[in-house]
Amino acid sequence: MENKKIGLFVGSLRKESFNLKFAKHIQAVAPEGYQMEIIEIGHLPFYNEDIDNGNPPQSYTDFRNTVASLDGLLFFTPEYNRSVPGVLKNAIDVASRPYGANVWGGKPAAVLSSSIGNIAGFGANHHLRQSLVFVDVPVMAQPEVYLGNAGSLFNDAGELTDAGCRGFLDEFLTAFTQWVERFN
């Protein structure tokens, strides 16, 4: 079986980001046949059609080629002011342009949101789903993933130590791989 390439997109640029820690955990427990890669998005210039016309920045071209090569997508987002961080929205914009050249389309995805609070990024999770629907990304509906109180789930080394959360993420990953198989 050929490995499925899954891009992990983390909406927080913070070095000690809980979303990054969750992405690294998922990457570490990826099932056989799945290659999980964290795709950097912080270097992308804000999308601007003026700089994209004719001679786009190399970072746009490289990012679009990377997204085009993926078999599936996992988005990890914190919540900033009840929405997604600008860096994540910018990445979606860059790979969906220029008009008619969307490279996200048809790729199966899931959204995981987390925060230090109880609401666990609910607003960001649903805002992100709205943008993904528009760029033709089929987003897995169940199980939904809202990871609250994220600060208490990791040890000082950044390892996910909460057994309940680990078990839930294992179940999520099983559902996600089944979702990806439906499209590939």
C-alpha positions as semicolon CSV with decimal commas, in nm:
position;residue;x (nm);y (nm);z (nm)
1;M;0,000;0,000;0,000
2;E;0,129;0,342;-0,093
3;N;0,166;0,586;0,196
4;K;-0,101;0,852;0,222
5;K;0,048;1,199;0,266
6;I;-0,141;1,403;0,524
7;G;-0,061;1,770;0,575
8;L;-0,088;1,905;0,929
9;F;-0,161;2,279;0,936
10;V;-0,113;2,450;1,271
11;G;-0,279;2,788;1,319
12;S;-0,056;2,901;1,603
13;L;0,297;3,025;1,547
14;R;0,387;3,013;1,918
15;K;0,684;2,787;1,993
16;E;0,501;2,621;2,285
17;S;0,165;2,611;2,107
18;F;-0,074;2,348;2,238
19;N;-0,202;2,301;1,883
20;L;0,153;2,226;1,771
21;K;0,187;1,976;2,055
22;F;-0,136;1,805;1,947
23;A;-0,011;1,797;1,586
24;K;0,319;1,641;1,696
25;H;0,128;1,382;1,898
26;I;-0,086;1,289;1,596
27;Q;0,228;1,276;1,383
28;A;0,395;1,041;1,633
29;V;0,102;0,798;1,649
30;A;0,020;0,798;1,276
31;P;-0,104;0,459;1,163
32;E;0,092;0,245;0,922
33;G;0,052;0,369;0,567
34;Y;0,011;0,733;0,673
35;Q;0,285;0,991;0,649
36;M;0,196;1,296;0,859
37;E;0,388;1,616;0,785
38;I;0,360;1,951;0,960
39;I;0,335;2,212;0,684
40;E;0,478;2,551;0,779
41;I;0,251;2,848;0,706
42;G;0,405;3,135;0,903
43;H;0,640;3,240;0,624
44;L;0,369;3,306;0,365
45;P;0,323;3,675;0,277
46;F;-0,034;3,797;0,321
47;Y;-0,227;3,706;0,011
48;N;-0,229;3,991;-0,238
49;E;-0,347;3,942;-0,594
50;D;-0,112;4,218;-0,710
51;I;0,196;4,012;-0,616
52;D;0,038;3,688;-0,739
53;N;-0,033;3,797;-1,096
54;G;0,224;3,668;-1,341
55;N;0,515;3,613;-1,104
56;P;0,400;3,488;-0,762
57;P;0,642;3,473;-0,471
58;Q;0,830;3,142;-0,458
59;S;0,674;3,075;-0,116
60;Y;0,326;3,078;-0,277
61;T;0,434;2,839;-0,552
62;D;0,609;2,600;-0,313
63;F;0,314;2,600;-0,072
64;R;0,062;2,537;-0,351
65;N;0,272;2,248;-0,484
66;T;0,294;2,098;-0,135
67;V;-0,082;2,121;-0,081
68;A;-0,149;1,976;-0,427
69;S;0,065;1,670;-0,341
70;L;-0,134;1,582;-0,027
71;D;-0,393;1,306;0,014
72;G;-0,556;1,459;0,321
73;L;-0,553;1,757;0,554
74;L;-0,562;1,807;0,930
75;F;-0,611;2,157;1,066
76;F;-0,517;2,243;1,425
77;T;-0,651;2,580;1,536
78;P;-0,662;2,792;1,845
79;E;-0,935;3,051;1,876
80;Y;-0,846;3,418;1,838
81;N;-1,140;3,651;1,906
82;R;-1,394;3,376;1,827
83;S;-1,235;3,301;1,490
84;V;-0,932;3,145;1,325
85;P;-0,588;3,301;1,342
86;G;-0,502;3,517;1,043
87;V;-0,203;3,299;0,953
88;L;-0,431;2,999;0,896
89;K;-0,686;3,196;0,694
90;N;-0,400;3,338;0,486
91;A;-0,274;2,986;0,407
92;I;-0,621;2,891;0,286
93;D;-0,634;3,203;0,069
94;V;-0,288;3,146;-0,082
95;A;-0,361;2,787;-0,188
96;S;-0,709;2,870;-0,321
97;R;-0,582;3,135;-0,563
98;P;-0,549;3,255;-0,828
99;Y;-0,916;3,217;-0,908
100;G;-0,979;2,881;-1,074
101;A;-0,654;2,724;-0,946
102;N;-0,765;2,606;-0,601
103;V;-0,538;2,320;-0,487
104;W;-0,740;2,239;-0,172
105;G;-1,041;2,108;-0,365
106;G;-1,157;1,754;-0,301
107;K;-0,902;1,674;-0,031
108;P;-1,056;1,511;0,278
109;A;-0,994;1,700;0,600
110;A;-1,069;1,729;0,969
111;V;-1,048;2,018;1,212
112;L;-0,915;2,001;1,567
113;S;-0,941;2,304;1,792
114;S;-0,795;2,354;2,135
115;S;-0,759;2,617;2,401
116;I;-0,674;2,658;2,766
117;G;-1,042;2,725;2,839
118;N;-1,346;2,501;2,848
119;I;-1,496;2,615;2,516
120;A;-1,196;2,460;2,338
121;G;-1,199;2,678;2,028
122;F;-1,557;2,600;1,926
123;G;-1,597;2,929;1,736
124;A;-1,269;2,893;1,546
125;N;-1,348;2,532;1,462
126;H;-1,674;2,629;1,295
127;H;-1,538;2,938;1,122
128;L;-1,262;2,727;0,974
129;R;-1,515;2,471;0,852
130;Q;-1,701;2,752;0,669
131;S;-1,389;2,854;0,478
132;L;-1,304;2,494;0,395
133;V;-1,650;2,428;0,255
134;F;-1,607;2,722;0,019
135;V;-1,273;2,590;-0,113
136;D;-1,433;2,248;-0,174
137;V;-1,270;2,058;0,112
138;P;-1,491;1,778;0,245
139;V;-1,454;1,810;0,624
140;M;-1,521;1,507;0,844
141;A;-1,830;1,577;1,055
142;Q;-1,777;1,324;1,335
143;P;-1,614;1,299;1,571
144;E;-1,583;1,669;1,632
145;V;-1,263;1,761;1,815
146;Y;-1,266;2,037;2,076
147;L;-0,976;1,998;2,317
148;G;-1,035;2,214;2,624
149;N;-0,807;2,284;2,918
150;A;-0,512;2,207;2,693
151;G;-0,258;2,340;2,941
152;S;-0,327;2,051;3,177
153;L;-0,291;1,773;2,919
154;F;0,086;1,784;2,858
155;N;0,395;1,730;3,071
156;D;0,693;1,967;3,078
157;A;0,849;1,780;2,783
158;G;0,543;1,856;2,567
159;E;0,412;1,500;2,572
160;L;0,040;1,433;2,586
161;T;-0,006;1,258;2,921
162;D;-0,383;1,260;2,967
163;A;-0,499;0,902;2,900
164;G;-0,856;1,003;2,818
165;C;-0,742;1,256;2,560
166;R;-0,494;1,009;2,409
167;G;-0,770;0,749;2,374
168;F;-1,006;1,000;2,217
169;L;-0,740;1,109;1,967
170;D;-0,673;0,743;1,879
171;E;-1,044;0,700;1,801
172;F;-1,042;1,025;1,606
173;L;-0,742;0,909;1,401
174;T;-0,916;0,582;1,317
175;A;-1,222;0,773;1,195
176;F;-1,003;1,017;1,001
177;T;-0,813;0,742;0,817
178;Q;-1,146;0,586;0,720
179;W;-1,257;0,929;0,595
180;V;-0,940;0,965;0,385
181;E;-0,988;0,617;0,237
182;R;-1,333;0,719;0,111
183;F;-1,169;0,982;-0,111
184;N;-0,847;0,808;-0,219
